[in-house]
Amino acid sequence: MLSKCNIYRLKQISILTLLTFTSCSEDPQGILDQARQKISTSENFNYELVALNPNPIGEIDTVKTSSFFSKNPESVIGYDFIIKNKFYDNIYQEGEFKSVNHRDESVEFFPEKNPDLVKSAFINSYSIRNSPLILLEKTDWIYVKDTLIDGNDLLDFYRIENDKVVEGNKVYTEQHIFINTDLKLLERWERRNYFKGSLSQRLVCSYSDYELGPGKEKPAYTPPSDYKSVFYGKNKERTLLEAGQEAPLFEEVDLQDNSLSLKEYRGKKILLNFSSTGCGHCHQAIKFMNQNDFELPANMETFYIAPFDKQKDLVAYFDKVKVSFPVVPNAEKIGEAYGVSSTPTFILINEQGIIDSVVVGFDKAFLESL
């Protein structure tokens, strides 16, 4: 008859044997391969994505995206797709790719006879680049550990995206994917940025509500009829004005509903700060100009020009970031007139209304020189 001690030892051996068998039969690489296979062998699959993006003022921007993929051997990535969120819809059907921009109410069309260009547009799209299809295609994922998130058993894999030294500072970026061990599906993606050894930013995407198989009917998509149509590259063909050119005049209303006319400031120097709320370098420039020892000359006025942001985004931003100069929302036409396509861009105008200097990016030396 077995003693209690021997029974306890047998139970321990049985548990260890079961754990060993489980780990051998479903190793991390095997589960990752199963996740790849589930996606690659599905005629159709769809899922919901929630992206959490920290912005420069420490808040988290949440973007929800619905994605549908349908296998098509003639597609440059092997699938047709419809991807929709509050900012952009990306659609590839019947050999035609179009990107619907809900911010400026436009539909951008891409040339069908240039598949390399179309594929590049796919891959550079955030929603495509971070889809399970593209992420699981990468072959350099390295297993890190088992982990538990929201009660689910996940396998954590990582790959190095960036590892370099910039101006003497260590800059390191790694991506992580988390595979659900029960569902054999991608459940989470993270991009971790480290600066001088410390975590400086973490982007997170969560994937849920998967549907895989042949039964899902392809959804139809019709762009809004009142959106303007543009062809690829047209809205990017802006020529930034240069020093010596006359500064275009404008009349606008600032964030406090005060009328603002550039012509009325003739006789003073004007600094136009073209910025956007989601731009880290723009935020750095504002912080630099908000320092107690930073003071512009009495004969110089500064305007914050927002060519890309909606008014509600600016209200939320400047509720936390205080500035002493006017903020001009809905300034897309001003950006077009000056040829601005990136932020921050600083344009200094002299007393006669002629552009003195144009600086793209956060340049401390330029701001100090003022």
Secondary structure as UniProt FT lines:
FT   HELIX           4..25
FT   HELIX           28..40
FT   STRAND          44..54
FT   TURN            56..57
FT   STRAND          60..71
FT   TURN            73..74
FT   TURN            76..77
FT   STRAND          79..84
FT   STRAND          88..93
FT   TURN            94..95
FT   STRAND          96..101
FT   TURN            102..105
FT   STRAND          106..109
FT   TURN            112..113
FT   HELIX           115..124
FT   HELIX           126..129
FT   HELIX           132..137
FT   STRAND          142..149
FT   TURN            150..151
FT   STRAND          152..166
FT   TURN            167..168
FT   STRAND          169..180
FT   TURN            181..184
FT   STRAND          185..195
FT   TURN            196..197
FT   STRAND          198..212
FT   TURN            225..226
FT   STRAND          228..231
FT   TURN            232..233
FT   HELIX           234..236
FT   TURN            243..244
FT   STRAND          251..253
FT   TURN            255..256
FT   STRAND          259..261
FT   HELIX           262..265
FT   TURN            266..267
FT   STRAND          269..274
FT   TURN            277..278
FT   HELIX           280..289
FT   TURN            292..293
FT   TURN            298..299
FT   STRAND          300..305
FT   HELIX           311..318
FT   TURN            319..320
FT   STRAND          327..328
FT   HELIX           332..338
FT   STRAND          345..349
FT   TURN            351..352
FT   STRAND          354..360
FT   HELIX           364..369
//
